[in-house]
Amino acid sequence: MNLLRTKSIEQSIADADEPGRKLKRSLSTWDLMIMGVAVAVGAGIFSVGAKAAANFAGPAVTLSFAIAAVTCALAIMCYAEFATAIPVAGSAYVFTYATMGELLAWIIGWNLILELFTAAAVIAKYWGIYLSKVFALTGLDIPPAISLGGVDLYWGAFLIVAIFTVLLVLGTKLSARVGNIFTLIKIGVVLFVIVVGFTYVKFENYSPFVPTAQPPAGDGAADVLKQSFFGFLTGAAPAQYGTMGIFAGAALVFFAFIGFDVVATSAEEVKNPQKTLPRGIFGGLALVTLLYILVSLALTGMVSYTQLAEAKSPTLTTAFEAVGDTSAAKVIAFGSLVGLTTVIMVLLMGLSRVVLAMSRDGLLPRSLSKTSEKRSTPARLQIICGAAVALVAGLTNVDLLEEMINIGTLSAFVVVSLGILVLRRKRPDLKPAFRVPFGKVLPIVSAVLCLYLMTNLAVETWIFFAFWLVLGLAIYFAYGQRHSRLNERFAEANATVNGAPGSAPRMAAAPDDEDELSRT
């Protein structure tokens, strides 16, 4: 059993053209750019920044956003180099399979499923809640959940997931067009919030820009699980604000940047990916970063961070209510609803593409990777993913696992950043259209920053993450390792080399696999 066996780039590209499991290339640079904005600019822009300012960074939340943006940009450079070299579905999973071996690829794929599934379920649930708020603002009292046999059913989550599951089954291009319309609307709402918010800015609210660190209020035992993992390891007492608060805030607001690794999962559906992918990803990231920083400046300038901290769950609405502009609540509620809509669509698409790539390789059941003949979409898989997300979002308290989204994303970013160095060493013959500048420096800096942000997540998040990894490893050794197509191929190759009777391998060995064959 060789857990370090890699899959060649040539074979990954060949598998993407397998009849009955092939996706259609239909997305342009504009589609990718809007897709990145669509998944990043959600309700988080109206809430996560306020939470980070209130509980961690104060006015310095702007620096938290900047740190998160730089970290994301460095990681996305590595994604772009990989995606132009291996333009197939699966993103970090496929990249890891080509560089670091099957076991680590499985772990990264498993973490991507955690990220995308949890994010889609959490946001679908919030969408239903925001829908009820919009109804309330128009005078209609429609509760977000109905009770069925003592169980709360969040009907809005079922509705929105069903709509976008159908759209994604009908075609990626059609889904992108619908997403473009919603995205342009929510950008308009965000610009409205920024412009109106700056009219209420008082410069004294920016002082102190970095509040003095202080112990958090609350139960001591609970604080141990809520404090950062870095603080737990170093023995530092739990604290709010100060320099550590800025990084803790960055770890929280990083949630707002998760969309760009999802965009990379669509590489197989992009026209001319060598040029389109880098342009689309970086264009979207630049626009999103600008919007986030402007919103955070408006937010912390409107009201003191101490006022935000007094609210149980601070949002932009809290700030506008504090300055007496209650009419803005309607715009924010509408913007949040529209913002969440497109996020759900892109996450559902990304989830199905990761599972598609893993099932193509046999690590998950191969039947999941079949695509429809007419539309070249993974219709069966998309429906399964949609149903699972709807059930979890509609019937469970999934919002307790919000930080799991960040840790799943950051773990993938660390591996992809280091994977670039492995790719360059193993395949110096490759000439990707985009290459991370400054040699080894930026990929290493990216990995270190992502790992550091991971350690700034709560101790309880790491505990949940450990349970998730144990479950994933159990599934891999019970099913994935034995059913892996690469495992079958290596067994056949060894049988042939050793002179055992039987047919020749179904797939010829590619350059990357020669070294691996010698290890088995």
C-alpha positions as CSV (number, residue, x, y, z in Angstrom):
1,M,0.0,0.0,0.0
2,N,1.6,3.2,-1.2
3,L,0.0,6.3,0.3
4,L,2.4,8.7,-1.6
5,R,1.5,7.6,-5.1
6,T,0.7,10.6,-7.3
7,K,-1.5,11.0,-10.4
8,S,0.2,12.5,-13.4
9,I,-1.0,15.8,-14.8
10,E,-1.4,14.2,-18.2
11,Q,-3.7,11.5,-16.7
12,S,-5.8,14.1,-14.9
13,I,-6.4,16.0,-18.1
14,A,-7.2,12.8,-20.0
15,D,-9.7,11.8,-17.3
16,A,-11.4,15.1,-17.7
17,D,-12.2,14.1,-21.4
18,E,-13.6,10.7,-20.5
19,P,-16.9,10.2,-22.3
20,G,-19.9,10.5,-20.0
21,R,-17.9,12.3,-17.3
22,K,-17.0,15.4,-19.2
23,L,-17.9,19.0,-18.4
24,K,-18.5,21.7,-21.0
25,R,-16.2,24.7,-21.3
26,S,-18.5,27.8,-21.4
27,L,-17.3,30.4,-18.8
28,S,-15.5,33.6,-19.7
29,T,-13.2,36.0,-17.7
30,W,-16.3,38.1,-16.9
31,D,-18.2,35.0,-15.6
32,L,-15.3,34.0,-13.4
33,M,-14.8,37.5,-12.0
34,I,-18.5,37.9,-11.2
35,M,-18.5,34.3,-9.8
36,G,-15.7,35.3,-7.3
37,V,-17.6,38.5,-6.3
38,A,-20.9,36.5,-6.1
39,V,-19.6,34.0,-3.6
40,A,-17.4,36.4,-1.6
41,V,-19.9,39.4,-1.2
42,G,-22.7,37.8,0.8
43,A,-24.3,38.6,4.1
44,G,-20.8,38.4,5.6
45,I,-20.1,41.9,4.3
46,F,-23.0,43.1,6.4
47,S,-22.2,41.1,9.6
48,V,-18.8,39.5,9.9
49,G,-17.0,42.8,9.8
50,A,-19.1,44.2,12.6
51,K,-18.5,41.1,14.7
52,A,-14.8,41.3,14.1
53,A,-14.7,45.0,15.0
54,A,-16.9,44.5,18.1
55,N,-15.2,41.5,19.6
56,F,-11.6,41.4,18.3
57,A,-10.0,44.4,16.5
58,G,-12.0,47.6,17.0
59,P,-11.4,50.1,14.2
60,A,-8.3,48.1,13.2
61,V,-10.7,45.6,11.6
62,T,-9.7,47.4,8.4
63,L,-6.2,45.9,9.0
64,S,-7.8,42.5,9.6
65,F,-9.5,42.7,6.2
66,A,-6.2,43.8,4.6
67,I,-4.3,40.9,6.2
68,A,-7.0,38.4,5.2
69,A,-6.9,39.8,1.6
70,V,-3.1,39.6,1.3
71,T,-3.2,36.0,2.6
72,C,-5.9,35.1,0.2
73,A,-4.1,36.8,-2.7
74,L,-0.9,34.9,-2.1
75,A,-2.8,31.6,-1.9
76,I,-4.8,32.4,-5.0
77,M,-1.6,33.1,-6.9
78,C,-0.6,29.5,-6.2
79,Y,-4.1,28.3,-7.2
80,A,-3.8,30.3,-10.5
81,E,-0.4,28.7,-11.3
82,F,-1.8,25.2,-10.6
83,A,-5.1,25.8,-12.5
84,T,-3.3,27.0,-15.6
85,A,-1.1,23.9,-15.5
86,I,-3.9,21.5,-14.6
87,P,-7.2,23.0,-15.9
88,V,-9.6,20.4,-14.6
89,A,-12.3,20.3,-11.9
90,G,-11.4,19.6,-8.3
91,S,-9.1,22.5,-7.4
92,A,-6.8,21.8,-4.5
93,Y,-7.7,18.1,-4.4
94,V,-6.4,17.6,-8.0
95,F,-3.4,19.8,-7.4
96,T,-2.4,17.8,-4.3
97,Y,-2.9,14.5,-6.1
98,A,-0.4,15.5,-8.7
99,T,2.2,16.6,-6.2
100,M,2.0,15.2,-2.7
101,G,0.2,11.9,-3.2
102,E,-3.2,10.2,-2.8
103,L,-3.6,10.2,1.0
104,L,-3.0,14.0,1.4
105,A,-5.1,14.6,-1.7
106,W,-8.0,12.7,0.0
107,I,-7.5,14.8,3.1
108,I,-7.6,18.0,1.2
109,G,-10.6,16.9,-0.9
110,W,-12.4,15.9,2.4
111,N,-11.6,19.3,3.8
112,L,-13.0,21.0,0.7
113,I,-16.2,19.0,1.1
114,L,-16.3,20.3,4.7
115,E,-15.8,23.9,3.6
116,L,-18.3,23.9,0.8
117,F,-20.9,21.7,2.3
118,T,-20.9,23.6,5.7
119,A,-20.8,27.0,4.0
120,A,-23.7,26.1,1.7
121,A,-25.8,24.8,4.6
122,V,-25.1,27.7,6.9
123,I,-25.8,30.3,4.3
124,A,-28.9,28.6,3.0
125,K,-30.3,28.6,6.6
126,Y,-29.4,32.3,6.9
127,W,-31.1,33.0,3.6
128,G,-34.4,31.7,4.9
129,I,-34.0,33.9,8.1
130,Y,-33.2,37.0,6.0
131,L,-36.2,36.3,3.7
132,S,-38.5,36.4,6.8
133,K,-36.9,39.7,7.8
134,V,-37.6,41.1,4.3
135,F,-41.2,39.9,4.6
136,A,-41.5,41.6,8.0
137,L,-40.3,44.9,6.6
138,T,-43.1,44.8,4.1
139,G,-45.7,44.0,6.8
140,L,-45.9,40.2,6.3
141,D,-45.3,38.0,9.4
142,I,-43.9,34.8,7.9
143,P,-41.7,32.9,10.4
144,P,-38.4,31.5,9.1
145,A,-39.2,28.0,10.5
146,I,-42.3,25.8,10.9
147,S,-42.6,23.1,13.5
148,L,-43.0,19.5,12.3
149,G,-43.3,16.9,15.1
150,G,-41.3,19.1,17.4
151,V,-38.6,19.7,14.8
152,D,-38.0,23.2,13.4
153,L,-38.0,23.1,9.6
154,Y,-36.3,26.2,8.0
155,W,-38.4,26.2,4.8
156,G,-36.4,29.0,3.1
157,A,-33.3,26.8,3.0
158,F,-35.2,24.1,1.1
159,L,-36.6,26.7,-1.3
160,I,-33.3,28.4,-2.3
161,V,-31.3,25.2,-2.5
162,A,-33.9,23.6,-4.7
163,I,-34.0,26.6,-7.1
164,F,-30.3,26.7,-7.7
165,T,-29.9,22.9,-7.8
166,V,-32.3,23.0,-10.8
167,L,-30.4,25.8,-12.4
168,L,-27.1,24.1,-12.1
169,V,-28.5,20.9,-13.5
170,L,-29.8,22.8,-16.5
171,G,-26.3,24.3,-17.2
172,T,-23.4,26.1,-15.8
173,K,-23.7,29.0,-18.3
174,L,-27.4,29.6,-17.4
175,S,-26.6,29.6,-13.7
176,A,-23.8,32.1,-14.3
177,R,-26.1,34.4,-16.2
178,V,-28.6,34.4,-13.3
179,G,-25.8,34.9,-10.8
180,N,-24.5,37.8,-12.8
181,I,-27.8,39.7,-12.4
182,F,-28.0,39.1,-8.7
183,T,-24.3,40.0,-8.2
184,L,-24.7,43.4,-10.0
185,I,-27.7,44.2,-7.8
186,K,-25.9,43.4,-4.6
187,I,-22.8,45.5,-5.6
188,G,-25.2,48.4,-6.1
189,V,-26.6,47.8,-2.6
190,V,-23.1,47.6,-1.1
191,L,-22.1,50.9,-2.8
192,F,-25.3,52.5,-1.4
193,V,-24.4,51.4,2.1
194,I,-20.8,52.7,1.7
195,V,-21.9,56.2,0.4
196,V,-24.7,56.6,3.1
197,G,-22.4,55.2,5.8
198,F,-19.7,57.7,5.2
199,T,-22.1,60.6,5.7
200,Y,-22.4,59.6,9.3
201,V,-18.6,59.1,9.9
202,K,-17.1,60.8,13.0
203,F,-13.3,60.6,13.1
204,E,-13.2,60.3,16.9
205,N,-14.7,56.9,16.5
206,Y,-11.4,55.7,14.9
207,S,-9.6,56.4,18.1
208,P,-8.0,54.4,19.5
209,F,-7.4,52.7,16.2
210,V,-5.9,49.6,17.9
211,P,-7.7,49.3,21.2
212,T,-5.6,48.1,24.2
213,A,-5.8,44.3,24.8
214,Q,-8.1,43.2,27.6
215,P,-9.5,40.0,29.0
216,P,-12.8,39.0,27.6
217,A,-15.9,38.9,29.7
218,G,-17.5,35.5,30.2
219,D,-17.2,32.1,31.8
220,G,-13.5,31.0,32.3
221,A,-14.1,27.4,31.2
222,A,-15.9,28.4,28.1
223,D,-13.2,31.0,27.3
224,V,-10.6,28.2,27.1
225,L,-12.5,26.6,24.2
226,K,-13.3,30.0,22.6
227,Q,-9.8,31.4,22.8
228,S,-7.5,31.0,19.8
229,F,-5.5,27.8,19.4
230,F,-2.3,29.9,19.2
231,G,-3.1,31.3,22.6
232,F,-3.9,27.9,24.0
233,L,-0.6,26.5,22.7
234,T,1.5,29.4,24.0
235,G,-0.2,29.7,27.3
236,A,-1.4,33.2,26.6
237,A,-4.5,34.3,28.5
238,P,-7.6,34.8,26.4
239,A,-7.8,38.5,25.3
240,Q,-9.7,40.9,23.1
241,Y,-8.2,43.7,21.0
242,G,-4.6,44.6,20.7
243,T,-2.3,43.2,18.0
244,M,-3.5,39.6,18.6
245,G,-7.0,40.9,18.2
246,I,-6.2,42.1,14.7
247,F,-5.0,38.7,13.7
248,A,-8.0,37.0,15.4
249,G,-10.2,39.4,13.5
250,A,-8.4,38.4,10.2
251,A,-9.0,34.7,10.9
252,L,-12.7,35.5,11.4
253,V,-13.2,37.8,8.3
254,F,-11.2,35.3,6.2
255,F,-14.7,33.7,5.9
256,A,-15.5,36.6,3.5
257,F,-12.7,35.5,1.1
258,I,-13.5,31.8,0.7
259,G,-15.1,32.2,-2.7
260,F,-11.9,32.4,-4.7
261,D,-10.8,28.8,-4.1
262,V,-14.3,27.8,-5.2
263,V,-13.8,29.7,-8.5
264,A,-10.7,27.5,-9.2
265,T,-12.9,24.4,-9.0
266,S,-14.6,25.6,-12.3
267,A,-11.3,25.4,-14.2
268,E,-12.6,22.6,-16.4
269,E,-15.6,24.7,-17.5
270,V,-13.6,27.8,-18.5
271,K,-12.9,28.8,-22.1
272,N,-9.1,29.3,-22.6
273,P,-8.3,28.7,-18.9
274,Q,-4.6,29.6,-19.2
275,K,-5.6,33.3,-19.7
276,T,-9.1,33.4,-18.3
277,L,-8.5,31.9,-14.9
278,P,-5.9,34.4,-13.6
279,R,-7.7,37.4,-15.0
280,G,-11.1,36.4,-13.6
281,I,-9.8,35.4,-10.1
282,F,-7.6,38.4,-9.5
283,G,-10.1,40.9,-10.9
284,G,-12.8,39.6,-8.6
285,L,-10.4,39.6,-5.6
286,A,-9.4,43.2,-6.2
287,L,-13.0,44.4,-6.4
288,V,-14.1,42.4,-3.3
289,T,-11.1,43.7,-1.2
290,L,-11.9,47.3,-2.1
291,L,-15.6,46.9,-1.1
292,Y,-14.7,45.2,2.2
293,I,-12.2,47.9,3.3
294,L,-14.6,50.7,2.4
295,V,-17.5,49.0,4.3
296,S,-15.3,48.5,7.4
297,L,-14.1,52.1,7.4
298,A,-17.7,53.3,7.1
299,L,-18.9,50.9,9.9
300,T,-16.2,51.8,12.5
301,G,-16.5,55.5,11.6
302,M,-20.2,55.6,12.1
303,V,-20.2,54.2,15.7
304,S,-17.7,53.3,18.3
305,Y,-16.6,49.7,18.4
306,T,-17.7,49.7,22.1
307,Q,-21.3,50.3,20.9
308,L,-21.1,47.4,18.5
309,A,-19.7,45.2,21.3
310,E,-22.8,46.0,23.4
311,A,-25.0,44.3,20.8
312,K,-25.6,40.6,21.1
313,S,-25.0,40.0,17.4
314,P,-23.7,43.2,15.8
315,T,-24.3,43.9,12.1
316,L,-24.3,46.9,9.8
317,T,-27.9,47.4,10.8
318,T,-26.8,47.9,14.4
319,A,-24.6,50.8,13.2
320,F,-27.3,52.5,11.2
321,E,-29.8,52.1,14.0
322,A,-27.3,53.7,16.4
323,V,-27.1,56.8,14.2
324,G,-30.9,56.9,13.8
325,D,-31.2,55.8,10.2
326,T,-33.7,52.9,10.5
327,S,-34.7,53.2,6.9
328,A,-31.3,51.8,5.9
329,A,-32.3,48.5,7.6
330,K,-34.6,47.7,4.7
331,V,-31.8,48.2,2.1
332,I,-29.4,46.1,4.2
333,A,-32.0,43.3,4.7
334,F,-32.6,43.3,0.9
335,G,-28.9,43.4,0.2
336,S,-28.2,40.6,2.5
337,L,-30.9,38.4,0.9
338,V,-29.6,39.1,-2.6
339,G,-26.0,38.6,-1.5
340,L,-26.7,35.2,0.1
341,T,-28.5,34.1,-3.1
342,T,-25.5,33.9,-5.4
343,V,-23.2,32.6,-2.6
344,I,-25.4,29.5,-2.3
345,M,-25.3,28.9,-6.1
346,V,-21.5,29.0,-6.4
347,L,-21.0,26.9,-3.3
348,L,-23.3,24.2,-4.6
349,M,-21.5,24.2,-7.9
350,G,-18.1,24.0,-6.2
351,L,-19.2,21.1,-3.9
352,S,-20.4,19.0,-6.8
353,R,-17.2,19.6,-8.8
354,V,-14.9,18.5,-5.9
355,V,-17.0,15.3,-5.4
356,L,-17.0,14.8,-9.1
357,A,-13.2,14.9,-9.3
358,M,-12.8,12.5,-6.3
359,S,-15.4,10.0,-7.7
360,R,-13.6,10.0,-11.1
361,D,-10.6,8.7,-9.3
362,G,-12.6,6.1,-7.5
363,L,-12.0,7.5,-4.0
364,L,-15.8,8.0,-3.9
365,P,-18.3,5.9,-5.9
366,R,-17.6,6.2,-9.6
367,S,-21.3,6.5,-10.4
368,L,-21.3,10.0,-8.9
369,S,-19.0,11.3,-11.7
370,K,-21.4,10.7,-14.6
371,T,-22.6,13.8,-16.5
372,S,-25.7,14.2,-18.6
373,E,-25.3,13.7,-22.4
374,K,-27.4,16.8,-23.3
375,R,-26.0,19.5,-20.9
376,S,-22.7,18.0,-19.8
377,T,-23.5,18.7,-16.1
378,P,-23.2,16.2,-13.2
379,A,-27.0,16.2,-12.8
380,R,-27.3,13.2,-10.5
381,L,-24.5,14.4,-8.3
382,Q,-25.8,18.0,-8.2
383,I,-29.2,16.7,-7.0
384,I,-27.6,14.6,-4.3
385,C,-25.5,17.5,-3.1
386,G,-28.5,19.9,-3.1
387,A,-30.7,17.4,-1.2
388,A,-28.0,16.9,1.5
389,V,-27.4,20.6,1.9
390,A,-31.1,21.3,2.1
391,L,-31.7,18.6,4.7
392,V,-28.8,19.8,7.0
393,A,-29.7,23.5,6.6
394,G,-33.4,23.0,7.1
395,L,-33.3,20.6,10.0
396,T,-30.1,21.1,12.1
397,N,-28.4,23.9,14.0
398,V,-25.6,23.9,11.5
399,D,-24.6,27.6,12.2
400,L,-22.7,26.3,15.2
401,L,-20.0,25.1,12.8
402,E,-19.4,28.4,11.0
403,E,-15.6,28.5,11.8
404,M,-15.2,25.0,10.3
405,I,-15.6,26.7,6.9
406,N,-12.5,28.8,7.6
407,I,-10.3,25.9,8.8
408,G,-11.2,23.7,5.9
409,T,-10.3,26.5,3.4
410,L,-7.1,27.5,5.1
411,S,-5.8,23.9,5.3
412,A,-6.3,23.6,1.6
413,F,-4.5,26.9,1.1
414,V,-1.5,25.7,3.1
415,V,-1.1,22.5,1.0
416,V,-1.6,24.3,-2.4
417,S,1.0,26.9,-1.5
418,L,3.6,24.2,-0.6
419,G,2.4,22.1,-3.5
420,I,3.6,24.7,-6.0
421,L,7.2,24.1,-4.8
422,V,6.8,20.4,-5.3
423,L,5.2,20.8,-8.8
424,R,8.1,23.0,-9.9
425,R,10.7,20.5,-8.7
426,K,8.9,17.4,-10.2
427,R,7.8,19.0,-13.5
428,P,10.3,21.7,-14.5
429,D,9.2,21.1,-18.1
430,L,5.8,22.7,-17.4
431,K,5.2,26.3,-18.6
432,P,2.0,27.5,-17.0
433,A,0.5,30.7,-18.3
434,F,0.7,32.2,-14.8
435,R,3.6,31.8,-12.4
436,V,3.8,33.0,-8.8
437,P,6.6,35.7,-8.8
438,F,9.7,35.8,-6.6
439,G,10.5,32.1,-6.8
440,K,10.0,30.1,-3.6
441,V,9.4,33.2,-1.4
442,L,5.7,34.0,-1.9
443,P,4.5,30.3,-1.8
444,I,6.3,29.9,1.5
445,V,5.0,33.2,2.9
446,S,1.5,32.2,1.8
447,A,1.7,28.8,3.6
448,V,3.0,30.4,6.8
449,L,0.3,33.1,6.9
450,C,-2.5,30.6,6.2
451,L,-1.2,28.3,8.9
452,Y,-0.9,31.2,11.4
453,L,-4.5,32.3,10.6
454,M,-5.6,28.7,11.3
455,T,-4.0,28.8,14.7
456,N,-6.0,32.0,15.5
457,L,-9.3,30.0,15.2
458,A,-10.9,28.8,18.4
459,V,-9.8,25.7,20.2
460,E,-13.2,24.1,19.8
461,T,-12.9,24.6,16.1
462,W,-9.7,22.5,16.1
463,I,-11.4,19.8,18.1
464,F,-14.3,19.5,15.6
465,F,-11.7,19.6,12.8
466,A,-9.8,16.7,14.4
467,F,-13.0,14.6,14.5
468,W,-13.7,15.4,10.9
469,L,-10.2,14.3,9.8
470,V,-10.6,11.0,11.8
471,L,-13.9,10.3,10.1
472,G,-12.3,11.1,6.7
473,L,-9.4,8.8,7.2
474,A,-11.7,6.0,8.3
475,I,-13.7,6.4,5.0
476,Y,-10.5,6.5,3.0
477,F,-9.0,3.3,4.4
478,A,-12.4,1.5,4.4
479,Y,-13.4,2.5,0.8
480,G,-11.3,5.0,-1.1
481,Q,-7.9,3.3,-0.9
482,R,-9.2,0.0,-2.1
483,H,-11.4,1.4,-4.9
484,S,-8.8,4.0,-6.1
485,R,-8.3,3.8,-9.9
486,L,-4.7,4.6,-9.3
487,N,-4.4,1.7,-6.9
488,E,-5.9,-0.6,-9.5
489,R,-3.5,0.7,-12.1
490,F,-0.5,0.3,-9.9
491,A,-1.5,-3.3,-9.0
492,E,-1.9,-4.1,-12.7
493,A,1.5,-2.5,-13.5
494,N,3.2,-4.5,-10.7
495,A,1.6,-7.7,-11.9
496,T,2.9,-7.0,-15.4
497,V,6.4,-6.1,-14.2
498,N,6.5,-9.3,-12.1
499,G,5.4,-11.5,-15.0
500,A,2.0,-12.4,-13.4
501,P,-0.7,-13.5,-15.9
502,G,-3.4,-11.0,-16.8
503,S,-4.1,-8.2,-19.1
504,A,-1.9,-5.1,-19.5
505,P,-2.7,-2.0,-17.5
506,R,-5.7,-0.1,-18.8
507,M,-3.8,3.2,-18.7
508,A,-0.2,3.7,-19.8
509,A,2.2,5.0,-17.2
510,A,2.8,8.8,-17.5
511,P,6.1,10.5,-16.6
512,D,5.1,11.4,-13.1
513,D,4.1,7.9,-12.2
514,E,7.4,6.2,-13.2
515,D,9.0,7.2,-9.8
516,E,5.9,6.1,-8.0
517,L,5.9,2.6,-9.6
518,S,9.4,2.0,-8.4
519,R,8.2,2.7,-4.8
520,T,5.4,0.1,-4.7
